[in-house]
Amino acid sequence: MPDYKLIYFNMRGRAEIIRYLFAYLDIKYEDHRIEQADWPEIKSTLPFGKIPILEVDGLILHQSLAIARYLTRNTDLAGKTATEQCQADAIVDTLDDFMSCFPWAEKNQEVKNQVFNELLTQEAPRLLQDLETYLGDKEWFIGNSVTWADFYWDICSTTLLVFKPDLLDSHPRLRTLRKKVQAIPAIANWIQRRPQTKL
Ligand SMILES: N[C@@H](CCC(=O)N[C@@H](CS)C(=O)NCC(=O)O)C(=O)O
């Protein structure tokens, strides 16, 4: 087994999908959380100046979703067939498109609040409706077993709920899917022992 070191801030953020995968796949890794104050110096040493990165026996991998795909390769979490894999990727990308619209690093709090509010009240309803329709009465988003798309839904929605606690009030199936992911023993265990952070 390679030596894995995950480097990110002390947040769930874009590293959390990687942490879910390590937990579910029962792979040992170092969850290295850096201080904001140390970031400028570390940034200058990184190939693309962004985190998360995953060091695999010292080799640096970047881009959270590329790393997630690397970890799910040859596992059912990726989807069991080529079409299921495409569907899982597409749900992840759909969620990621939305999460990437948020101005996470905006310094002007008023502007930040306004854009967050617009996205959560005007854009989110269509996305949530589409996700609920896609899920239908299935147990998981894709096929008949859990994939990393279900994990990503749980992770993204946990963060969105911080800003809009009633977000899923009219989406019972999406709430049930969150509960199912959070009830998977390895995930439940990780959620219980992970550092508590807002994001
Ligand atoms: N698409 C990239 C985004 C990477 C990214 O923007 N990371 C942010 C933290 S979430 C970062 O490094 N911010 C600090 C900076 O840009 O200096 C991924 O998913 O890994």
The ligand as an ORCA input file, in Angstrom:
! r2SCAN-3c Opt
* xyz 0 1
  N     -10.668     22.452     -8.549
  C      -9.664     22.448     -7.498
  C      -9.795     23.713     -6.680
  C      -8.594     23.919     -5.772
  C      -8.753     25.202     -4.971
  O      -9.216     26.234     -5.488
  N      -8.373     25.132     -3.699
  C      -8.503     26.278     -2.825
  C      -9.037     25.831     -1.471
  S     -10.623     25.090     -1.632
  C      -7.132     26.907     -2.602
  O      -6.110     26.278     -2.790
  N      -7.166     28.169     -2.159
  C      -6.008     28.907     -1.751
  C      -5.399     29.695     -2.867
  O      -5.890     29.682     -4.002
  O      -4.394     30.352     -2.579
  C      -9.860     21.190     -6.640
  O     -10.981     20.686     -6.604
  O      -8.886     20.707     -6.058
*
